[in-house]
Amino acid sequence: MIFLFALLGKDPWMEASMEDPEYAAFQAGDLHTLIKIDPAWIRAAKDFRLIRRLLTHNPEHRIVPPCYTHTESDLSSF
């Protein structure tokens, strides 16, 4: 959220909680509600899915390009 709030010109160090309707809408992926709360979200709408994926995606399930994946046998050849 720090990066995203900085993009929107908001206080990037603001504490985020589910009690904040803007944060709750972001976590739920509800772009329409975000735009109703603050029209500045229109600027981020184009990249909303990408930004949300980067900020909320589970790292264990992150897709890693093949050039960055190595097996132990690949590493032993170095």
N, C-alpha and C positions, 0 to 999 in steps of 0.2 A: 504494500500500500504506500510505502514511503515514496517510491519512484512514481507511482501513479498520481499521488496527490501533488507531487512536485510538478508533474506535467500539467495538471489542472490549475496550478497556481494556488493551491491550498497549503495549509500548514502541514508539511510532511511529517512532523514529529507528533502530531495529534494522536492521542491514545485511541486505539480502535477497539470497539466492543460491539457485541450483537445488539446492545441497547441503542446504538446509533443507527437510525434508519438507513442512512447512506451506506454504512459498512455492511449492514444486513442485506441490503439489496445487491451490493457488489458480490457478497459471498453466495447469494442465491442466483447470480447471473441475470438479474432483472434490470436490463439496460433501460427499459421504458420508465420504470420507477426512478432510476437514477437521474434521467433527463428531467423528469417532473420535479425532483428535489432541487436539482441544480443544472441549468442549461449548459454549463461548461462541459458536461459529459458529452455533448454533441461532438465536440472536438475530438474526443477519445473514442467515439463510436466506431470509427473505421477499424481501429486496432483493438477494440474491446475484447473480442474472443481471444486474441493472441495474448494480450496483457493479462487477462484473467487466468489463462492457462499457465503462463509463466509464474504468476504469483500464487496460484493455489494448487498446481498440479503435484501429485505425489511423486517425489523424486525416484521412488523405487520402480515406478511404472513409466518413467520418462523415456522417450524414444531417443536413443543415442545413435548418431550416424555411424555407419560401419567403419569409417576411417578412425574413429575414436574407441572402437571396441577391440579388445585383444584378449585372446585366451592365454592361459599360462604357458602353453607350448610356444605361442608367438613371442612372448616376452623372453623366453629362455634363449632365443636365437640372437638376442641383442648383445 
